[in-house]
């Protein structure tokens, strides 16, 4: 892992690789974001010292089973000295169905009842994702169009109906994250050779994800997940110039 910002915003705390579980703990520096918000709104929080790093901690737990789905838990802990308002989580996936031979003729669907979003093409190959929590908004549209307005942090609840190069996106709004609080979102990803197979895989994955929540919470609250691994200290200071 390497910071891709001139100012390092990622601080790798520790990692662990296992047979079916990979875990990563990262601190995300909020300073650059807060400085931008202050510039945009011309408002300054009282006694906010931006000369020191202010972090939110991110725990990633990826489960890889001998099943037709993978599950990635994203858990965030507010370790900043203040609450965070209007917190949302976004997941963008560009499946490129059939790779370079067929990436530009995908279609998209959002299953509102199940909260599942997916792409497919004329070869009846399907890929999609969801969570155990209903999303607040969705979109399937051209990747470049979506990325060009990424800073607006808003999905338009649309599905482009013409075949093409697509990205699928879901968003979940969590509201206020108080100091010391956690928010957690598991993402289930799967594929299939029919719509029915894909939906069945993802529904099964949602049930499995729900059963894993206590295990993940136990891990992220453990002492070992909070300890800075010394081998990452120097790497965390690395920056990328002219990024």
matplotlib code that plots the C-alpha trace (Angstrom):
import matplotlib.pyplot as plt

x = [0.0, 1.2, -0.2, -1.3, -1.7, 1.0, -0.1, -0.3, -4.0, -3.7, -1.9, -1.6, -1.9, -1.7, -2.7, -3.3, -3.8, -5.5, -6.9, -10.3, -10.1, -7.9, -7.9, -6.6, -6.7, -6.2, -6.4, -7.8, -6.6, -9.5, -7.4, -7.4, -11.1, -11.8, -9.6, -11.6, -14.9, -13.7, -12.8, -16.1, -18.3, -16.1, -16.9, -14.4, -15.2, -14.2, -10.9, -10.3, -6.5, -5.7, -1.9, -2.3, -3.8, -7.4, -8.3, -11.2, -10.3, -11.2, -11.3, -11.6, -12.4, -12.6, -14.0, -13.3, -15.3, -15.7, -19.0, -20.1, -19.8, -17.2, -18.0, -16.1, -16.9, -16.1, -16.2, -15.5, -14.8, -14.8, -11.6, -11.7, -12.4, -15.8, -18.9, -19.2, -22.4, -24.0, -21.9, -22.4, -20.7, -20.4, -19.5, -18.6, -17.8, -17.0, -17.5, -16.5, -18.5, -16.4, -13.4, -11.8, -13.9, -17.2, -16.8, -18.6, -22.0, -23.2, -26.7, -27.6, -30.5, -31.4, -33.6, -35.3, -37.0, -33.7, -31.4, -29.2, -27.5, -26.0, -24.7, -25.0, -24.5, -25.9, -23.8, -26.1, -23.1, -24.1, -22.2, -23.5, -23.4, -25.5, -25.4, -27.6, -28.8, -31.1, -29.2, -30.3, -29.5, -28.2, -26.9, -25.7, -24.2, -21.1, -18.0, -16.4, -19.6, -20.0, -16.4, -16.5, -19.0, -17.6, -16.9, -20.6, -21.0, -24.5, -26.1, -29.0, -31.2, -31.0, -30.1, -28.9, -30.9, -28.5, -25.7, -22.3, -19.3, -20.9, -20.2, -22.6, -22.9, -24.8, -24.9, -25.9, -26.6, -25.8, -26.4, -24.3, -21.3, -20.6, -17.1, -16.2, -19.1, -18.9, -20.7, -20.5, -21.5, -20.8, -20.6, -21.5, -20.2, -21.2, -21.7, -23.8, -24.8, -28.4, -30.2, -31.8, -28.4, -26.9, -29.8, -29.8, -26.0, -26.4, -29.3, -27.4, -24.4, -26.6, -27.6, -24.0, -22.9, -25.5, -24.2, -20.6, -21.4, -20.6, -17.3, -16.2, -17.2, -15.1, -12.1, -12.3, -12.7, -9.7, -6.5, -4.4, -6.3, -5.4, -1.6, 0.6, 2.8, 6.3, 7.1, 4.5, 5.7, 8.2, 6.0, 3.2, 5.5, 6.0, 4.3, 3.8, 4.9, 3.1, 0.2]
y = [0.0, 3.5, 6.9, 8.4, 11.9, 14.6, 14.9, 11.4, 10.7, 6.9, 5.5, 1.7, 0.3, -3.4, -6.3, -10.0, -12.7, -16.0, -19.0, -17.5, -14.0, -11.1, -8.1, -4.5, -1.6, 1.9, 5.4, 8.0, 11.6, 14.0, 17.2, 17.8, 17.1, 19.5, 22.2, 21.9, 22.1, 25.2, 26.8, 25.9, 27.0, 29.7, 28.2, 27.1, 24.9, 26.4, 25.2, 23.0, 22.5, 21.3, 21.4, 17.9, 14.9, 14.0, 10.5, 8.1, 4.5, 2.0, -1.8, -4.0, -7.7, -9.8, -13.3, -15.6, -18.8, -21.9, -20.4, -18.3, -15.1, -13.0, -10.7, -7.6, -5.8, -2.1, -0.7, 2.9, 4.2, 7.9, 8.6, 12.3, 14.7, 15.6, 14.1, 13.7, 14.8, 13.5, 10.4, 8.2, 5.1, 4.7, 1.5, 1.7, -1.4, -1.6, -5.2, -5.1, -8.2, -10.5, -8.3, -6.5, -8.6, -7.3, -4.5, -1.9, -3.6, -4.0, -3.3, -2.6, -3.4, -2.3, -4.7, -2.3, -5.0, -6.8, -3.8, -5.6, -3.9, -5.8, -5.8, -8.3, -8.6, -10.7, -13.7, -14.1, -13.4, -11.5, -9.8, -7.7, -6.7, -5.6, -5.3, -6.5, -2.9, -1.3, 1.4, 5.0, 5.6, 3.8, 4.3, 2.4, 4.7, 5.4, 5.2, 8.5, 10.4, 9.1, 9.8, 13.3, 14.4, 12.2, 15.2, 16.0, 12.7, 12.1, 9.2, 9.9, 6.8, 6.1, 3.1, 4.0, 1.8, 1.6, -1.0, 0.4, 0.7, 0.9, 1.3, 0.2, 2.2, 2.1, 4.6, 4.2, 7.3, 6.9, 10.4, 11.4, 9.4, 10.5, 10.4, 6.8, 5.3, 2.7, 2.2, -1.0, -2.1, -5.6, -5.8, -9.1, -9.6, -12.5, -13.6, -16.1, -17.4, -16.3, -13.6, -16.2, -17.7, -14.3, -13.3, -16.6, -16.3, -12.7, -13.6, -16.5, -14.2, -11.7, -14.4, -15.4, -11.8, -11.3, -14.4, -13.0, -9.6, -10.7, -12.2, -9.1, -6.8, -9.0, -8.7, -4.9, -4.4, -6.6, -5.0, -6.4, -4.5, -1.2, -1.7, 0.1, -2.4, -0.9, -2.1, 0.2, 3.4, 4.4, 3.5, 5.7, 8.7, 8.0, 10.5, 10.4, 13.5, 14.9, 12.5]
z = [0.0, -0.9, -0.3, -3.7, -2.4, -2.1, 1.5, 3.1, 4.0, 4.6, 7.6, 7.6, 11.1, 10.7, 8.4, 8.8, 6.2, 7.0, 5.1, 4.5, 6.2, 5.3, 7.7, 7.3, 9.7, 8.3, 9.7, 7.2, 7.8, 7.7, 7.7, 3.9, 3.7, 6.7, 5.1, 1.9, 3.8, 5.6, 2.3, 0.7, 3.6, 5.1, 8.5, 11.1, 14.1, 17.4, 18.7, 15.7, 15.4, 11.9, 12.5, 13.9, 12.1, 12.8, 11.9, 11.3, 11.7, 8.9, 9.5, 6.4, 6.9, 3.7, 3.8, 0.9, 1.0, -1.2, -2.1, -5.1, -3.2, -1.3, 1.7, 2.6, 5.9, 6.0, 9.6, 10.5, 14.0, 14.7, 16.6, 15.9, 18.8, 17.5, 15.9, 12.1, 10.4, 7.2, 7.0, 3.9, 2.5, -1.3, -3.2, -6.9, -9.0, -12.7, -13.5, -17.2, -18.0, -20.2, -19.9, -22.8, -25.3, -24.0, -21.4, -23.6, -24.0, -20.4, -19.1, -15.5, -13.2, -9.6, -7.7, -5.3, -3.2, -2.4, -2.7, -5.2, -8.2, -11.1, -14.6, -17.5, -21.2, -24.1, -23.1, -20.0, -17.7, -14.5, -11.7, -8.9, -5.2, -2.3, 1.5, 4.4, 4.7, 2.1, 0.1, 0.2, -3.5, -6.6, -10.1, -13.2, -15.8, -17.8, -15.7, -17.0, -16.5, -12.9, -12.0, -13.6, -10.9, -8.1, -5.9, -5.7, -3.8, -5.1, -6.9, -9.3, -8.8, -12.6, -14.7, -18.2, -20.5, -23.5, -23.6, -22.9, -20.5, -17.1, -13.4, -10.7, -7.5, -4.2, -1.3, 2.3, 4.5, 8.2, 9.5, 12.5, 13.7, 17.3, 18.8, 19.5, 17.5, 14.8, 11.5, 9.6, 6.1, 4.7, 0.9, -0.8, -4.3, -6.7, -10.2, -12.1, -15.5, -15.1, -13.2, -11.0, -10.1, -9.3, -7.1, -5.2, -4.6, -3.2, -1.0, 0.4, 0.9, 2.8, 5.3, 5.8, 6.3, 9.0, 10.8, 10.7, 12.3, 15.9, 14.8, 13.0, 15.9, 18.2, 16.0, 15.5, 19.2, 20.0, 21.3, 18.5, 15.8, 17.5, 17.6, 15.1, 13.3, 13.3, 9.8, 8.3, 10.1, 7.5, 4.6, 6.0, 5.6, 1.9, -0.5, -4.3, -6.2, -9.2, -8.6]

ax = plt.figure().add_subplot(projection="3d")
ax.plot(x, y, z, "-o")
ax.set_aspect("equal")
plt.show()
